[in-house]
Amino acid sequence: MELCCFIKKGSESVNLAIRFIIGVFSLLTLLLSGSVLLEITGIYDPLNELLNVQQSNEIYWILIGVLTFIGLVALIMFITAFKSSEISERNYQSPTDIGVIGISKDSIESTVLRIIRRFEGMRSVDVHSSISKKTQQVTVDVSYSPFGPSPVQENAKKLQETVKTELESWLEIPVKEVKVHVKHEPHSPKKRERVI
């Protein structure tokens, strides 16, 4: 089980690194596309100029490295685009001697909401569940906005433990993990009454 908060420095640095790589890739792709367009229109011949550069020249090897980087990033993006993510089941299936017992995602989520109602200091609760097609294990995502004097992390850990144990004991389903996201609820500005 893990406790997730939306503001994480680790995830921000990963996002920054990914954005940097995509930015460099975009710039290099733009330069390569521009040189091909110049070649096609006959304005300038950058590809011939590139081929005329001696292999002993440092610029030649730098350009080979840049083109290799573009090719690798393009290959990774291509493979990632067609890689299928695990599809979540609509129902938890429990085979028995007589047949199959199915428990819907809606039943799981409504049970989690009933469990959450017993906790103090939580509002704007949102619950999502996913059922792994391969392992038939359930993952529960809970997000809420905290309020009141109760400690946020302590409350979230209790919520995780309670949701996991009660789903496993009452619905008799294997729970892989319970993710709790603590979100900030922006205060809406109060409407002022207009006096005419």
C-alpha positions as CSV (number, residue, x, y, z in Angstrom):
1,M,0.0,0.0,0.0
2,E,1.2,3.5,-0.6
3,L,0.2,7.0,0.4
4,C,0.3,9.4,-2.5
5,C,0.1,13.1,-2.3
6,F,-0.3,15.1,-5.5
7,I,2.6,17.4,-4.8
8,K,5.7,15.2,-5.0
9,K,9.2,16.5,-5.8
10,G,10.2,13.1,-7.3
11,S,7.4,13.0,-9.8
12,E,8.0,16.6,-10.7
13,S,11.6,15.9,-11.6
14,V,10.6,12.9,-13.7
15,N,8.0,15.0,-15.5
16,L,10.7,17.7,-16.1
17,A,13.1,15.1,-17.5
18,I,10.5,13.7,-19.8
19,R,9.5,17.2,-21.0
20,F,13.2,18.0,-21.6
21,I,13.7,14.8,-23.7
22,I,10.5,15.5,-25.7
23,G,11.6,19.1,-26.2
24,V,15.0,18.1,-27.5
25,F,13.4,15.5,-29.7
26,S,11.0,18.0,-31.1
27,L,13.7,20.5,-31.9
28,L,15.9,18.0,-33.6
29,T,12.9,16.6,-35.6
30,L,12.1,20.2,-36.7
31,L,15.7,20.8,-37.8
32,L,15.7,17.5,-39.7
33,S,12.3,18.2,-41.3
34,G,13.5,21.6,-42.3
35,S,16.7,20.3,-43.9
36,V,14.6,17.7,-45.9
37,L,12.3,20.5,-47.0
38,L,15.2,22.7,-48.1
39,E,16.6,19.7,-50.0
40,I,13.2,18.9,-51.8
41,T,12.6,22.6,-52.8
42,G,16.2,22.9,-54.0
43,I,16.9,26.1,-52.0
44,Y,19.8,24.5,-50.2
45,D,21.4,21.0,-50.2
46,P,22.2,20.2,-46.5
47,L,22.2,16.4,-47.0
48,N,25.0,16.6,-49.7
49,E,26.9,19.0,-47.5
50,L,26.6,16.5,-44.6
51,L,27.8,13.7,-46.8
52,N,30.8,15.8,-48.0
53,V,32.0,16.2,-44.4
54,Q,35.0,14.0,-43.7
55,Q,34.5,11.1,-41.3
56,S,37.5,12.2,-39.3
57,N,35.8,15.6,-38.6
58,E,34.2,15.9,-35.1
59,I,31.0,17.5,-36.6
60,Y,30.3,14.3,-38.6
61,W,30.3,12.2,-35.4
62,I,28.2,14.7,-33.5
63,L,25.6,14.6,-36.3
64,I,25.7,10.8,-36.3
65,G,25.0,10.9,-32.5
66,V,22.2,13.4,-32.9
67,L,20.5,11.3,-35.6
68,T,20.9,8.2,-33.5
69,F,19.2,9.9,-30.6
70,I,16.3,11.0,-32.8
71,G,16.0,7.4,-34.2
72,L,16.0,5.8,-30.7
73,V,13.5,8.3,-29.2
74,A,11.2,7.8,-32.3
75,L,11.5,4.1,-31.9
76,I,10.6,4.2,-28.2
77,M,7.6,6.5,-28.9
78,F,6.4,4.2,-31.7
79,I,6.6,1.1,-29.5
80,T,5.0,2.9,-26.6
81,A,2.1,4.1,-28.8
82,F,1.1,0.5,-29.7
83,K,1.9,-1.1,-26.4
84,S,-1.4,-2.2,-24.8
85,S,-1.9,-1.4,-21.2
86,E,-3.6,-3.9,-19.0
87,I,-7.4,-3.8,-19.4
88,S,-9.4,-3.7,-16.3
89,E,-12.3,-6.2,-15.8
90,R,-15.8,-5.0,-15.2
91,N,-16.5,-7.7,-12.6
92,Y,-14.4,-9.7,-10.2
93,Q,-14.9,-13.4,-11.1
94,S,-14.6,-16.1,-8.4
95,P,-15.1,-19.6,-9.8
96,T,-16.8,-22.2,-7.6
97,D,-17.7,-25.8,-8.0
98,I,-21.2,-24.9,-9.2
99,G,-20.4,-21.8,-11.3
100,V,-19.0,-18.3,-11.0
101,I,-19.6,-15.6,-8.5
102,G,-19.3,-12.1,-10.0
103,I,-18.8,-8.9,-8.0
104,S,-19.1,-5.7,-10.0
105,K,-16.8,-2.7,-9.7
106,D,-19.8,-0.6,-8.6
107,S,-20.3,-2.9,-5.7
108,I,-16.7,-2.6,-4.7
109,E,-16.7,1.2,-5.0
110,S,-20.0,1.6,-3.1
111,T,-18.5,-0.6,-0.3
112,V,-15.4,1.5,-0.1
113,L,-17.6,4.7,0.1
114,R,-19.6,3.1,3.0
115,I,-16.2,2.4,4.8
116,I,-15.1,6.0,4.1
117,R,-18.2,7.5,5.7
118,R,-17.1,6.3,9.1
119,F,-13.9,8.5,8.9
120,E,-13.8,12.1,10.0
121,G,-12.2,15.0,8.2
122,M,-12.8,13.8,4.6
123,R,-14.8,15.6,1.9
124,S,-15.1,15.5,-1.9
125,V,-14.4,11.8,-1.9
126,D,-13.8,10.0,-5.2
127,V,-13.4,6.2,-5.5
128,H,-12.2,4.2,-8.5
129,S,-11.4,0.5,-8.6
130,S,-9.7,-1.7,-11.2
131,I,-9.6,-5.4,-11.4
132,S,-6.6,-7.0,-13.0
133,K,-7.5,-9.3,-15.9
134,K,-4.5,-11.6,-15.2
135,T,-4.4,-11.9,-11.4
136,Q,-8.0,-11.0,-10.5
137,Q,-6.7,-8.6,-7.8
138,V,-8.4,-5.3,-7.0
139,T,-6.7,-2.0,-6.9
140,V,-8.6,0.8,-5.2
141,D,-7.9,4.5,-5.8
142,V,-9.4,7.0,-3.2
143,S,-9.0,10.7,-3.5
144,Y,-10.4,13.2,-1.0
145,S,-9.9,16.7,0.4
146,P,-9.0,16.8,4.1
147,F,-10.5,19.2,6.7
148,G,-10.6,19.5,10.4
149,P,-8.0,18.9,13.1
150,S,-7.3,15.2,12.4
151,P,-3.7,14.4,11.1
152,V,-3.9,13.8,7.3
153,Q,-1.3,11.0,6.9
154,E,-2.4,9.1,9.9
155,N,-6.0,9.3,8.8
156,A,-5.0,8.2,5.2
157,K,-3.0,5.2,6.6
158,K,-6.0,4.1,8.7
159,L,-8.2,4.4,5.7
160,Q,-5.9,2.3,3.6
161,E,-5.7,-0.5,6.2
162,T,-9.5,-0.4,6.9
163,V,-10.4,-0.5,3.2
164,K,-8.1,-3.4,2.5
165,T,-9.1,-5.6,5.4
166,E,-12.8,-5.0,5.1
167,L,-12.9,-5.6,1.4
168,E,-10.9,-8.8,1.8
169,S,-13.0,-10.0,4.8
170,W,-16.5,-8.9,3.7
171,L,-16.5,-9.2,-0.1
172,E,-13.7,-11.9,0.0
173,I,-11.7,-10.4,-2.8
174,P,-7.9,-10.1,-3.0
175,V,-6.9,-6.4,-2.7
176,K,-3.5,-5.7,-4.4
177,E,-3.2,-2.1,-3.1
178,V,-5.1,0.9,-1.9
179,K,-3.9,4.2,-3.2
180,V,-4.9,7.3,-1.3
181,H,-4.6,10.7,-3.0
182,V,-4.9,13.7,-0.8
183,K,-6.0,16.7,-2.9
184,H,-6.4,20.3,-2.3
185,E,-9.9,21.7,-2.8
186,P,-9.7,25.3,-4.0
187,H,-11.9,27.7,-2.1
188,S,-14.5,29.3,-4.3
189,P,-14.9,33.0,-3.8
190,K,-18.0,33.9,-1.9
191,K,-20.6,35.7,-3.9
192,R,-21.4,39.1,-2.6
193,E,-24.9,40.4,-2.5
194,R,-25.7,43.2,-4.7
195,V,-27.7,46.0,-3.2
196,I,-29.8,48.0,-5.7
